[in-house]
Amino acid sequence: MGRRDSKGREAGAPSGFPKNRTESLTDGIFAFAMTLLVLSLDVPAGAHDPSNAAVVAMLAGLVPNFYHYLLAFFILASFWVAHHAQLDRLRYIDRPFLWINIATLMFVTLVPFTVSLIGDYPDATFAAIVFEVNLLVLGLLFAAQWRYATGSSRLVHPGTDVRRGNLRAMVVPVISAIAILLAIAGMTWSTAIYVLIPLVTRLLPRDR
């Protein structure tokens, strides 16, 4: 990495915005959204039976909620890691990139709500679709952010592996589109397809 000026830009970089404030805002919003996910794990109202059997039955009934909590937590964690890697490949950022990033963060903050929606309506296909559309739009905005940054090597460092970045950015949107189609077809556990994300990511070409 080259030397940086007092605003956090690399020496000789074109005029733009430093990355540190964007990183701070992004870190805070991801942390807040990931923390809020736990609110989807509500103990059912009126569950006052103190017996062990009642507690076990109550926890068994929350298994779908735990699944969607873990799923959403690790998807958001994956987005945060990818966002960190993405910014590391940028020389600086500009105003359009900032606004795409802000739009992306808006859908990050919606994830706790859509996870809670699935928990409240576990048998409703539309609830699953809302969650999957949330991740679809989030993934597309993340991909658009990368496409903008790499267009004509606008913001990225020379030698950045743009092709692999494009492929990685489309993993969640493609899987989300398939999940939506499965939900429309009547598959109750359409969100189960998201467990394929780590496998698909590992099959992608490695960084050159």
C-alpha positions in Angstrom: 0.0 0.0 0.0 1.2 3.5 -0.8 1.5 6.5 1.5 -1.7 8.3 2.4 -2.5 11.9 2.8 -4.2 13.6 5.8 -7.6 12.6 4.4 -6.8 8.9 4.1 -6.3 8.9 0.3 -3.3 7.3 -1.3 -0.6 9.8 -2.4 -1.3 10.7 -6.0 -4.9 9.4 -6.0 -7.5 11.4 -7.9 -9.7 13.8 -6.0 -12.5 11.9 -4.2 -13.6 10.9 -0.7 -11.5 8.9 1.8 -12.7 5.4 2.7 -12.5 5.5 6.4 -15.8 7.2 7.2 -17.7 4.9 4.8 -16.0 1.9 6.5 -17.1 3.2 9.9 -20.7 3.7 8.8 -20.8 0.3 7.1 -19.3 -1.5 10.1 -21.8 0.2 12.5 -24.9 -0.6 10.4 -23.9 -4.2 9.8 -23.2 -4.7 13.5 -26.5 -3.2 14.5 -28.5 -5.2 11.9 -26.7 -8.5 12.9 -27.5 -7.7 16.6 -31.2 -7.0 15.9 -31.5 -10.5 14.3 -31.7 -12.0 17.7 -35.1 -10.3 18.3 -36.6 -12.8 15.9 -36.1 -15.4 18.6 -39.1 -14.6 20.8 -40.3 -16.9 23.5 -44.0 -17.5 22.7 -46.5 -15.4 24.7 -48.1 -17.4 27.5 -45.4 -20.0 27.7 -45.4 -20.3 31.5 -45.2 -24.1 32.0 -42.0 -24.6 34.0 -41.6 -28.3 33.1 -38.6 -29.5 31.2 -40.9 -31.1 28.6 -42.6 -27.8 27.9 -39.3 -25.9 27.5 -38.0 -28.6 25.1 -41.3 -28.4 23.1 -41.1 -24.6 23.0 -37.5 -24.7 21.8 -38.4 -27.3 19.2 -41.0 -25.0 17.9 -38.4 -22.3 17.5 -36.1 -24.4 15.3 -37.3 -22.6 12.0 -36.6 -19.3 13.8 -33.1 -20.4 14.8 -32.4 -21.6 11.3 -33.4 -18.3 9.7 -31.5 -16.3 12.4 -28.3 -18.3 11.7 -28.9 -18.1 8.0 -29.4 -14.3 8.0 -26.5 -13.8 10.4 -24.0 -15.6 8.3 -25.2 -14.0 5.0 -24.8 -10.6 6.6 -21.4 -11.6 7.9 -20.5 -12.7 4.4 -21.6 -9.4 2.9 -19.6 -7.5 5.5 -16.4 -9.6 4.8 -17.0 -9.0 1.0 -17.6 -5.3 1.5 -14.4 -5.1 3.5 -12.5 -6.9 0.8 -14.2 -4.7 -1.9 -13.2 -1.4 -0.2 -9.6 -2.7 0.3 -9.3 -2.9 -3.5 -10.4 0.7 -4.0 -8.0 3.6 -4.3 -10.7 6.1 -3.1 -14.4 6.5 -3.4 -16.7 9.1 -5.1 -20.2 10.5 -4.6 -22.0 8.0 -6.8 -20.3 5.1 -5.0 -21.3 6.6 -1.7 -25.0 6.7 -2.7 -25.0 3.1 -4.0 -23.4 2.1 -0.7 -26.1 3.9 1.3 -28.8 2.2 -0.8 -27.1 -1.1 -0.1 -27.1 -0.4 3.7 -30.8 0.4 3.6 -31.5 -3.2 2.6 -29.0 -4.5 5.2 -31.2 -2.9 7.9 -34.3 -4.5 6.5 -33.0 -8.0 7.0 -33.9 -8.2 10.7 -37.5 -7.3 9.8 -37.8 -9.8 7.0 -36.3 -12.6 9.2 -38.9 -11.7 11.9 -41.6 -11.9 9.2 -40.7 -15.5 8.4 -40.7 -16.3 12.1 -44.2 -14.9 12.6 -45.6 -16.5 9.4 -43.5 -19.7 8.9 -46.1 -21.3 6.6 -46.7 -18.2 4.4 -45.0 -18.4 1.0 -45.2 -14.6 0.7 -43.2 -14.1 3.9 -40.4 -16.3 2.5 -40.5 -14.3 -0.8 -40.2 -11.0 1.0 -37.0 -12.3 2.8 -35.6 -13.6 -0.5 -36.4 -10.4 -2.4 -34.6 -8.5 0.4 -31.5 -10.5 -0.2 -31.9 -10.4 -4.0 -32.0 -6.5 -4.0 -29.2 -6.4 -1.4 -27.0 -8.6 -3.6 -27.8 -6.7 -6.8 -26.9 -3.4 -5.2 -23.7 -4.9 -3.9 -22.9 -6.1 -7.4 -23.8 -2.7 -8.8 -21.4 -1.1 -6.4 -18.6 -3.3 -7.6 -19.5 -2.9 -11.2 -19.4 0.9 -10.8 -16.1 0.8 -9.0 -14.5 -1.4 -11.6 -16.0 0.3 -14.7 -13.1 1.6 -16.8 -11.0 0.9 -13.6 -12.7 3.9 -12.1 -11.9 3.4 -8.5 -9.9 0.1 -8.2 -6.2 -0.5 -7.9 -4.5 -1.6 -11.1 -4.3 -5.3 -11.5 -7.6 -6.0 -9.5 -9.2 -9.3 -10.5 -12.5 -7.7 -11.7 -13.9 -10.9 -13.3 -13.7 -12.9 -10.0 -15.2 -10.0 -8.2 -18.1 -9.9 -10.6 -18.7 -13.6 -10.2 -18.7 -13.5 -6.4 -21.0 -10.5 -6.3 -23.7 -12.4 -8.3 -23.8 -15.5 -6.1 -26.4 -14.2 -3.7 -28.6 -12.6 -6.4 -28.7 -15.8 -8.4 -29.4 -18.0 -5.4 -32.1 -15.6 -4.3 -33.8 -15.7 -7.7 -33.8 -19.5 -7.5 -35.2 -19.4 -4.0 -38.0 -17.0 -5.1 -38.9 -19.4 -8.0 -39.0 -22.3 -5.6 -41.2 -20.4 -3.1 -43.6 -19.5 -5.9 -43.7 -23.2 -6.9 -44.8 -24.0 -3.4 -41.6 -25.2 -1.7 -42.0 -24.5 2.0 -38.3 -24.5 2.8 -37.2 -22.5 -0.3 -34.7 -20.6 1.9 -32.7 -23.8 2.4 -31.0 -23.2 -0.9 -28.9 -20.5 0.7 -26.8 -23.1 2.4 -25.2 -23.6 -1.0 -23.6 -20.2 -0.9 -20.3 -21.4 0.7 -20.0 -24.3 -1.7 -20.7 -22.1 -4.8 -18.2 -19.5 -3.6 -15.5 -22.2 -3.1 -16.0 -23.3 -6.7 -15.3 -19.9 -8.1 -11.8 -19.2 -9.6 -9.2 -18.2 -7.1 -7.6 -14.7 -7.0 -4.9 -14.4 -9.6 
